[in-house]
């Protein structure tokens, strides 16, 4: 939760980021100069730590990064300076060893051109369906790119033409000369840099027996016939030191232009419940999209709400909103006021569906299961 603190001058300010009195999300996303500096720092020097400190208004003294004593707890417990040292190591000692042949050795990293093609799938300036098709059709035989493209295509489903929303489900690419600029999405910028730096070309199956649809222009069949061994993830539990930083500063999943646009489309003006909202990044971005890309009528804009609901069980260094509803999701949804969210859209970003009784999701995903029982609406986004 955000905190209100008293400064040395006696002023009361809201602290959105622990260690910074000046970071304000709504102002930060409008700061084009800082945004430019961060992108330049990442592109030219891979100085991830300084980019994070710059964006979130942490210590300005770049010569003493060790001064930041905050410990990020996630899969591992790390400090920002330790993460930067891991970034500096690069791919040594298998740090970038994401892919291997099943039953064989680690594969060398994919070409940067393939990584850029993967990133382009999610850019606002591309049409996702076309970019994904190109990602596959231009891949070399037996490549990591082909394996990743086929896997991604097997997971993508677009409703048939007779769906009430029809062709609107194909979100068009944005135009450079658009009169309505898109809201700044800093998580996407940091994620794109991480793909380049960590040499990540997209997900692939964890084994050759992983179930996925092979109806993709015969590409997967072609690979199966020519490859004795299949490309799989080297270690499904493997991650990098930057993950705890991403989780604390942004969240567990990156919202793309297409995902935010589809949520706006499917909601059709109805309130959206961001259940398990964490630090509120998705709620923040949704509100930005709904206000900047919403209807021209100001009265209509003010009607659509995004409610962030979280039990505050996890700790975040950054909060993007200051109005999180701290509550048990099932009880909140089942209240007499909400009536199961009948006329609302339920958004579950990275829902917990497994684990034992000590896990956040309850025994075998009990929380998510009970939430589905409590929800009385007709639109769920996962």
N, C-alpha and C positions, 0 to 999 in steps of 0.2 A: 504494500500500500504506500501511497505517497505520504510524505511527512511535511508538516509545517514547522519551520525552524526560525529562530530569532538570530539575525546577523549581528555583527559587532557594533553596527550603527543603530541597533534596536528595531530594524525593520523585520516584519514577518513575511517570509517567502515560502513558497511551496517547493520542496525538493523532489524532483522527478528522478534524479540520478544520484545515488549515494556517492559523495565526494565532489559534487558540483552544485553550486547555488545558482548557476546561471543557465543551465540547460532547461529549456522549455520546448516541448515537442512541437507545438503549433508554430513557434517562431523558428525553430531549427529547420523545418522542412521548407521554409521560405528563404533561408539564407543561402543564396546561390553562390556566393563567394566561398563560403566554408565548404559547401558541397563540391565545388570545383577543386579546392585545395586537397580534400580527402581523396577524390578520384585520382588526382595527379600523384599524390603520395603513394597510393596503392600501385598505380601503373608503373611508376618510375623506380621505386625503391623497395616495394613489397614491405613497407614499414607499417605493418598492421596495427601494432600497439599505438603508434603516434596517430594513425588515422582514427582509431577508436577514441583516443584522448581528445583529439581535435573536434570530432563530431559531437561528443558528449560533454565538452567543456570541462574536462578533467585537468590535471596539472599542466600548466603551460610550459613548464621547464622540461623540454624534451631531452635534456642531458642527464636527467636523473629519473628514468622510468621506474627504478627500484623503489622510489618514494611512495608509489601506489601499493598499499599493503592489502587491498581488498582481495579476498580469496573466493574464486568462483567454484562453487560446488555443483557438479553435474555427474557425468560418468566418471570424471576424475576431479581432483581439487588442484587448481592452478592459479597462479598470479599472472597478470598481463605481461610482465617482463619475461616470465618463463615461456609463455606462449610465443612471444616474439623470437626467442632463441630456437624454439622448435620450428618456426617458419624459416629461420635462417639456415637451418640444417638442410632444408630442401628435401630431395628424395633419397638422401643417404639412409642407410640401414633399413631400407624397406618402408620408409615413412610415407611414400606415395605408392606403395604396392597394393593397389586396390583390386587388380585383376590377375587371374592365373588360368592356366589350362587345367581342367579337371584331372586330378591325379598327376599333375605336372608342376612346373616351376612358375614363379611369378613372371608376368609378361612386362616388357618395357612399356613405358607410358605411351598413350596415344598421341598422335601429332596435334600440335596446337590448333591447326586448321579444323580438326575434328571436334576439339573442345569448343571452339568458337561456334561451330555449327550447332552443337548441343545447346549452348547458351542462347543462340538466336531463336530457338523454339519458343522461348518464354518472353522475348522482347516485345514491347508494345508495338514496335515498328514492323513486326512480321505477323502474318496470319498463321496462327499456331498449326492448323491442319496442314497447310502447304509447307511450312518449315519442317514439320515432323516427317512429311513424305520425302522431302529433299534430304533430310538427315539420313534416311534409309537408302534412297535410290542412288545417292552419290557416294555411298560407302564402299570401300574395297572389300572384296571377298575375304572371309575369315578374319575380319578386323573386329576390334573392340567396338567400334562405332556401329557396325552392322548388327552385332549382338545386342547392343544397347537400344538401337532403333527398333529392332524387332520386338524387344521386350516392352518398350514404351507403347508401341502400337497395339500390342496385345492387351494393354491395360486401359486404353482409351476407348470410351464409348460415347457416341453422339446419338441422340434420339432420332428416330426415323422422321421422314419428311412430313408425316401426318401429325406430328406433335403440335399442340396448339401454338407454340412459339416458333415453329418452322425454322426458316433460315436465320432467324435472329440468334440462334444458338451458335452460329459461326461468327465469332467476334472479329470484325474487320481490323486490319492493321491501322494504326493511327497515322495521320498525315503530319508532315513536318510543319506545314503552314496552318495547322489547326488553330482556330480562334480560342479554343478552350484547352490550355495546356494541361497535361496530366499531372496529378499530384506527385510530389517527390516520394519515391519508395526506397529509402536508404538500405533496407535489408537486402533488396534485390541487387543493389550495387555491390555490397560487400559479398554477397553470395557469388555473383559473377566473377569477382576477383578471386574468390577461393577456388572456384573451378579451374581457373587458369593456373593459379599458383600451386595447387595440390594435384594438378594433372588428372582431373576427374572428368570423364566423358559420359556420365550417366549410369543409371543402375542396370545390372544384368542379373540373371537368375542366380540363386545361391547354389544350385546344382543342376545338372542336365535333366533331372526328373521333375524340376519345378514346373507345376502346371501353368501353361499359358497358351493362348490361342495362336495357332500357326497360320491363320488365314490372312497372310500379308504378302500377296503377290509372289509367293513361292520363295522369298528370300531366305526364310528360316530353313525350309526344306533344302535349298541349295547349300546352305552352310552345313546342315546335317550330313549331306551326302559326301561332302568334300573334307570334313573335319572328323578325324578319329576321336579327338578330344575337344570338348566344348569349353568356351570361355565362361568362367563363373567368377563370382566375388571371391577374393582370396580369403577373407575372413568377415562374415556377416556382422560380427561384433566389433570390428575394427573402426575406429574413428580417429580424428586428429585433435590436437590440443585446442584448436580454435573453436571447437563445438561448444564448450561451456561458455565462452565469451558470447557467441551468437545466441545461445539460449537465454542468458541473463539480460542481454541488451535488446534482443528482438523477440525471440520465441523459438518454438520447435519446428516451425514450417514457414517457408517464404511465400507470401501472397504474390501471385503474378497478376499482370494486367487482365489476362483472360479470366482468372478465377474471381477477381473482384467484380469484373464486368458481368459475369454470369450470375453471381450472387445478387447483384443489383437487378438483373433481368428477371430472375426467378422469384425474387421477393415481391415484385410488382407493387411496390409502395407499402407492403406490410412490414411491421416491426421485425427485426432480426435479433435473435438471442444468441450471443456468442458465449456458449456454455463451456466453462473451464477456460476462461479467457486469459488466464495467466497475467502477463504484464500489460495486456490490452493492445498489443500492436495491431492485430487484425481488426479490432474494433476501431482503432484510430484510423487505419487505412480505409476501412469501409465508410466511415463518416466523411473522410476526405473525398472519396469517390461519389458518395451520394449527394454531397453538397455541391461539388464542382461540376459534376457531370449529370446532375439531376434535372428535373423539369425546370422550365423557366419561371414558373409561378413560385414566388417565395412562400406562399401559403402551403403549397404542396411539399416544398422542400422541408418545411418544419414538421410535417406530419410523420415522416418516416423516421423511426428510431432504431438505434442499435443498443441493446442492453448487454453489458458485460457482466457475467455472473461467474464468480469463482469462490472456492472455500478458503482461499488464502493459505493453503497448506504449503505451497512452495515459496522460496525466497527468490526475489529478483533484484538485480542492482538497479534496473531502470523500470519505471512505470510510464507508460505512454498516455494514460488517462488518469483522471482523478475522481471518477465516479463509479468505480467497480462496485457491484452489489455483492457484498461478502455474505454468502449463504450456501447452504447445501442445495445443489441443483435440483434434485428430485423434490425436495420439500418446497422450494421456491416455485417450481413449475406447477406443483399440485395445489398451490394456495388458491383460496376462493377468488382472489383477484385475477389470477392468471388463467384459471380454468384449463390447465394443461396446455396453454399456448395454442389454442385452437386456430386462431387467426394470425399466427406468427410463424416465422421461419426459424428452424433450429439449426444452428451452425456448430459443428463439433470439429475443431481443428486438432488433429492428432489425438483422437480419443483412445483411452486405455481400454483394451479388450482382453487382457490376460493378467497374470500375476497371482500371487497368493493373498491371503487376508491382510498382510502388512503393506501391500502395495496401494498406491493412490487409487487404483481402479477397483479395489475390493477383490474378493475371491473370484478368479476366472472372469474378470471384467464385469463384476456384479453391478457397479455403478452405472455403466453404460447400458446394461440390460434393463435395470430399473428405470433409467431415464427414458428408454424407448417405450416402456409401459406407461409412463406418466405423460408423455407427449401426445396430445390429441390433434395436432395439426397434420398437414399433408405434405410438407416440404422439409426434407432433411438434407443438409449439405455437410459432407465429411471430407 
